[in-house]
């Protein structure tokens, strides 16, 4: 291609694209090029508005993300929209925060497209479960400290009584990353202690990871909920539990000692996580 692009969207195809955790520098080349050749971008609320600037001026931008306590687009309506726009012969980018196949309902949308006979492609993105701890200076694995990682949704991490033995074992991985768990943090910490983790286990809660306004609150399972409440930290956050959290003081590189308050992102995104 003479314009420097490596990839180009095709008409009648839906591209399920991961936008990454926030920092637009973490978009993949393929994600950038597909956006640049799209006719319509159907995006979630947590997608950084800066990423949408890669789409051409004529491309329609449709926000189907959810707003905590308010508007949300039903998944069935999103599926219908993808199918209708592709059948019109448009080049459709379905842009999702993080990775479309990690708590992003990308699998559900792909199933709907397959049933409708609409061609699609999956474009993986950098998941916040990996990128946000890295931006906070926390390696999820480290020789001598962690050789296993589990990524769970907040509801699963609460440790409900219905969890079976295999699921309890999952929660005891060396490092546990919890997404969408802000509102349940206290219950999550209590459940992990009940499942066998020491109350002194280090925990970090990272808000707006990879953005300039990134904030991190550290503590232990015993006191992290109180610390987060005191700091008035709200979603979206990534919660990291495990001994690797202790490395943060040595390895922090992105976040300043006093993180600035989120301004544009705070106004643009409100998510019930």
GIGIKA-V373902 format. One record per residue. N is the residue number from 0. RES is the residue in one small letter. SS is DSSP state (@ for helix, = for strand, . for the rest). PHI is phi in whole degrees, 0 to 359 (* if undefined). PSI is psi in degrees with one decimal (* if undefined). Layout:
n-><N N>
res-><RES RES>
ss-><SS SS>
phi-><PHI PHI>
psi-><PSI PSI>
This chain:
n-><0 1 2 3 4 5 6 7 8 9 10 11 12 13 14 15 16 17 18 19 20 21 22 23 24 25 26 27 28 29 30 31 32 33 34 35 36 37 38 39 40 41 42 43 44 45 46 47 48 49 50 51 52 53 54 55 56 57 58 59 60 61 62 63 64 65 66 67 68 69 70 71 72 73 74 75 76 77 78 79 80 81 82 83 84 85 86 87 88 89 90 91 92 93 94 95 96 97 98 99 100 101 102 103 104 105 106 107 108 109 110 111 112 113 114 115 116 117 118 119 120 121 122 123 124 125 126 127 128 129 130 131 132 133 134 135 136 137 138 139 140 141 142 143 144 145 146 147 148 149 150 151 152 153 154 155 156 157 158 159 160 161 162 163 164 165 166 167 168 169 170 171 172 173 174 175 176 177 178 179 180 181 182 183 184 185 186 187 188 189 190 191 192 193 194 195 196 197 198 199 200 201 202 203 204 205 206 207 208 209 210 211 212 213 214 215 216 217 218 219 220 221 222 223 224 225 226 227 228 229 230 231 232 233 234 235 236 237 238 239 240 241 242 243 244 245 246 247 248 249 250 251 252 253 254 255 256 257 258 259 260 261 262 263 264 265 266 267 268 269 270 271 272>
res-><x x x x x x x x x x x x x x x x x x x x x x x x x x x x x x x x x x x x x x x x x x x x x x x x x x x x x x x x x x x x x x x x x x x x x x x x x x x x x x x x x x x x x x x x x x x x x x x x x x x x x x x x x x x x x x x x x x x x x x x x x x x x x x x x x x x x x x x x x x x x x x x x x x x x x x x x x x x x x x x x x x x x x x x x x x x x x x x x x x x x x x x x x x x x x x x x x x x x x x x x x x x x x x x x x x x x x x x x x x x x x x x x x x x x x x x x x x x x x x x x x x x x x x x x x x x x x x x x x x x x x x x x x x x x x x x x x>
ss-><. . . . . . . . . . . . . = = = = = . = . . . @ @ @ . . @ @ @ @ @ @ @ @ . . . = = = = . . . . . @ @ @ @ . . . . . . . = = = = . . . . . . . . . . . @ @ @ @ @ @ @ @ @ @ @ @ @ . . . . = = = = = . = . . . . . . . @ @ @ @ @ @ @ @ @ @ @ . . . = = = = . . . . @ @ @ @ @ @ @ @ . . . . . . = . . . = . . = = = = = @ @ @ @ . . . . . . . @ @ @ @ @ @ . . . . = = = = = . . @ @ @ @ @ @ @ @ @ @ @ @ @ . . . . . . . = = = = = = . . . . . . . = = = = = = . . . @ @ @ @ @ @ @ @ . . . . . = = = = = . @ @ @ @ @ @ @ @ @ . . . . . . . . . . . . @ @ @ @ @ . . . . .>
phi-><* 283 271 89 281 265 226 216 290 254 292 79 247 258 254 272 246 275 269 82 278 154 300 295 294 265 297 283 300 293 300 300 290 293 301 293 244 270 259 213 242 256 236 276 291 277 288 299 305 298 294 291 290 285 286 291 303 283 291 282 246 238 272 244 287 262 243 307 74 222 299 208 266 303 301 298 290 297 303 298 298 300 294 298 291 292 293 284 89 277 266 252 251 262 263 238 295 70 246 295 257 240 53 245 60 297 297 296 290 297 298 296 294 297 298 275 75 263 293 213 226 257 241 302 235 285 283 298 298 258 287 295 301 297 290 267 80 241 283 287 236 199 303 91 242 209 237 215 226 237 246 227 278 305 297 292 287 293 70 299 299 281 297 271 298 296 290 297 296 301 290 259 303 307 237 242 247 246 255 58 240 304 292 252 305 298 294 296 299 296 293 291 295 296 278 120 281 299 297 275 301 293 222 232 243 246 254 51 301 80 273 299 271 306 228 231 243 252 178 232 303 288 235 298 297 294 295 292 297 297 280 57 279 239 294 273 226 240 253 241 237 147 296 297 299 297 285 303 298 276 253 300 221 258 277 291 302 241 293 293 288 290 245 298 297 299 285 277 235 225 231 269 241>
psi-><137.5 -18.1 4.4 -4.6 144.3 -23.1 154.3 135.3 147.0 149.7 140.4 6.5 140.0 127.3 113.8 103.0 132.7 127.4 -4.2 -176.1 -13.0 -55.2 117.0 -18.4 -14.2 3.0 143.6 160.7 -38.4 -41.1 -45.4 -46.4 -36.8 -40.3 -42.4 -20.1 20.8 159.0 -29.8 137.3 115.4 107.8 157.9 166.7 -29.8 -0.9 130.6 125.6 -26.4 -31.4 -30.9 -17.0 -16.2 -19.4 147.9 159.1 -33.5 -15.9 133.5 138.1 121.5 117.4 115.9 15.0 166.7 149.7 126.6 123.5 5.2 -133.0 141.5 144.4 122.0 144.2 -36.8 -36.0 -38.0 -46.4 -45.2 -42.4 -43.9 -44.8 -46.3 -45.9 -36.1 -40.1 -19.3 -8.3 15.5 159.2 108.4 122.6 118.9 102.5 121.8 144.7 143.3 -129.5 135.3 -20.9 9.8 99.7 31.2 3.6 17.9 -35.8 -40.1 -40.8 -38.7 -39.7 -42.8 -40.8 -40.4 -44.2 -33.1 -4.1 23.6 124.8 145.7 161.8 147.7 128.1 99.5 151.8 168.3 115.6 144.3 -24.7 -27.2 -43.0 -40.8 -47.1 -37.3 -40.5 -19.8 1.7 28.4 107.5 132.4 -26.6 148.7 131.3 127.5 -13.7 -42.2 126.0 7.3 144.3 136.5 134.8 120.6 157.1 154.3 -40.5 -39.3 -35.3 -11.1 -18.1 48.5 155.8 -19.0 -8.2 135.7 179.7 -38.1 -39.9 -37.0 -37.4 -37.5 -41.4 -12.1 16.6 154.3 -45.1 132.4 128.1 123.8 122.8 149.7 42.7 7.4 -50.8 -18.4 13.2 -46.2 -44.7 -35.7 -47.4 -43.5 -39.8 -37.3 -38.1 -42.4 -28.9 -3.8 -3.4 139.3 144.9 -21.7 2.9 129.3 145.6 142.0 136.4 119.1 121.9 140.1 47.3 136.8 -7.5 162.6 -29.2 19.0 135.8 141.7 132.4 127.2 158.7 -152.4 170.9 -28.8 -35.0 0.4 -38.0 -41.9 -40.2 -40.8 -40.5 -41.6 -38.5 -5.9 40.4 127.1 173.9 156.6 138.2 162.4 130.5 128.6 128.8 127.5 169.0 -24.7 -19.9 -28.0 -22.3 -10.9 -42.4 -30.0 -34.4 -1.0 135.3 -23.1 -45.5 128.2 167.1 -40.2 98.8 135.0 155.0 144.7 134.4 -74.5 -48.1 -39.2 -40.2 -29.6 -29.3 129.5 114.2 138.6 90.0 *>
